[in-house]
Amino acid sequence: ASVSAQSLPIHPELEGTSAFRPGEKLEYIIHYKWLGIRMDVGTAKAELLNGGEKDGRPLYHSRVYGATYRFWDHFFKVRDLFESRFFGDTISPSYFHRDINEGGYKITNHHYWDYAEGVINARVSYPSRRVDTALVGDCNTFDIVTLFYYSRNIDFDALEKGVNYPVKFTIDEELFDVYFRFIGREEVEVPTKGKFKAMKFAAKVIAGEVFKGDTEMIIWVSDDLNRVPLLFESAIRVGKVYGRLDKWENLKYEFK
């Protein structure tokens, strides 16, 4: 039986609230491994802001940046920006924007959710053309940034270990059906930060310029009400990429 994302159970202590608040900032160091190479190659930063209101409902505004260090720009330059505005009461998307440059591959997205019509109006710009399309989607269809925040509210104890739970999101001019799977709990060490109690997950990634088609990302999330991603790792087309939490500010709950 299929389970929609919005019907996934919310942690009882997060009902009517959330695992985050405006002002939260997370910063990660990205590490690359291939053959004998093991190097920190860049950073990823996520900040959550107050997004004002729409239709009398509060919005959150998240901005996520990714960039390679300047030395690595000579090999594979990355300058990515992802933005989302989502409703604070339901953690459902209103607007998504992405502007990426990955090794010279450039693309821009502007996606607008029209809940009255049940569509997502997408404008996708490539270097030589633009595509305008209406995708069939609703509050169960996320963008990748809103999905990141929504998933932090889920009651993982109510999920079965080893079961693939489907989620749907839009990027570019397509809708994708992916999944995540709760593996279990363990203690992990984040380099230079110490040991944390964590929950471990696998998540399906989408094939593209970076990821291969059969790849899962493994993610460790703090086992507290913040649900902060601590570590992640994934095979890519050449080698393997890792991320580790480096800095954090203004978390909503106590973080040990």
Secondary structure, 3 states (H helix, E strand, C coil): CCCCHHHCCECHHHCCCCCCCCCCEEEEEEEEEECCEEEEEEEEEEEEEEEEEECCEEEEEEEEEEEECHHHHHHHCEEEEEEEEEECCCCCEEEEEEEEEECCEEEEEEEEEECCCCEEEEEEECCCCEEEEEEECCCCEECHHHHHHHHCCECHHHCCCCCEEEEEEEECCEEEEEEEEEEEEEEEEECCCEEEEEEEEEEECCCCCCCCCCCEEEEEEECCCCCCEEEEEEECCCCEEEEEEEEEECCCCCCC
